[in-house]
Amino acid sequence: MMKGAAGRITEWVRPHVPEASDGILTSAGICEGFAGAGAGTKVLIFAGFAGLVAGTLAAGPAAWPGRSPSS
């Protein structure tokens, strides 16, 4: 186990890696779909951003009950 600042950072980052990976893959899939359909650059950027916001709004409430209050 790591000690010091590196250990604290690792403990904080580790649970978020699968969530971040899932979000990146989802956003990439949305962008690839719009690009394959021949959408313009502005539409592609908007679709990617909208997918990012939607994923964040969906994941936030699901993760909220598992958080412990800070003392």
PESULRA-V713577 format. One record per residue. N is the residue number from 1. RES is the residue in one small letter. SS is DSSP state (alpha for helix, beta for strand, coil for the rest). PHI is phi in whole degrees, 0 to 359 (none if undefined). Layout:
# PESULRA-V713577
n=N res=RES ss=SS phi=PHI
n=N res=RES ss=SS phi=PHI
This chain:
# PESULRA-V713577
n=1 res=m ss=coil phi=none
n=2 res=m ss=coil phi=281
n=3 res=k ss=coil phi=240
n=4 res=g ss=alpha phi=78
n=5 res=a ss=alpha phi=297
n=6 res=a ss=alpha phi=297
n=7 res=g ss=alpha phi=293
n=8 res=r ss=alpha phi=294
n=9 res=i ss=alpha phi=295
n=10 res=t ss=alpha phi=298
n=11 res=e ss=alpha phi=296
n=12 res=w ss=alpha phi=282
n=13 res=v ss=alpha phi=282
n=14 res=r ss=alpha phi=309
n=15 res=p ss=alpha phi=290
n=16 res=h ss=alpha phi=269
n=17 res=v ss=alpha phi=298
n=18 res=p ss=alpha phi=298
n=19 res=e ss=alpha phi=295
n=20 res=a ss=alpha phi=294
n=21 res=s ss=alpha phi=299
n=22 res=d ss=alpha phi=297
n=23 res=g ss=alpha phi=295
n=24 res=i ss=alpha phi=295
n=25 res=l ss=alpha phi=295
n=26 res=t ss=alpha phi=295
n=27 res=s ss=alpha phi=297
n=28 res=a ss=alpha phi=296
n=29 res=g ss=alpha phi=296
n=30 res=i ss=alpha phi=298
n=31 res=c ss=alpha phi=296
n=32 res=e ss=alpha phi=296
n=33 res=g ss=alpha phi=296
n=34 res=f ss=alpha phi=293
n=35 res=a ss=alpha phi=294
n=36 res=g ss=alpha phi=295
n=37 res=a ss=coil phi=279
n=38 res=g ss=coil phi=85
n=39 res=a ss=coil phi=291
n=40 res=g ss=coil phi=287
n=41 res=t ss=alpha phi=298
n=42 res=k ss=alpha phi=295
n=43 res=v ss=alpha phi=294
n=44 res=l ss=alpha phi=297
n=45 res=i ss=alpha phi=295
n=46 res=f ss=alpha phi=298
n=47 res=a ss=alpha phi=296
n=48 res=g ss=alpha phi=297
n=49 res=f ss=alpha phi=293
n=50 res=a ss=alpha phi=297
n=51 res=g ss=alpha phi=296
n=52 res=l ss=alpha phi=296
n=53 res=v ss=alpha phi=295
n=54 res=a ss=alpha phi=297
n=55 res=g ss=alpha phi=295
n=56 res=t ss=alpha phi=294
n=57 res=l ss=alpha phi=293
n=58 res=a ss=alpha phi=281
n=59 res=a ss=alpha phi=279
n=60 res=g ss=alpha phi=301
n=61 res=p ss=alpha phi=297
n=62 res=a ss=alpha phi=290
n=63 res=a ss=alpha phi=273
n=64 res=w ss=alpha phi=300
n=65 res=p ss=coil phi=297
n=66 res=g ss=coil phi=279
n=67 res=r ss=coil phi=277
n=68 res=s ss=coil phi=264
n=69 res=p ss=coil phi=291
n=70 res=s ss=coil phi=281
n=71 res=s ss=coil phi=256
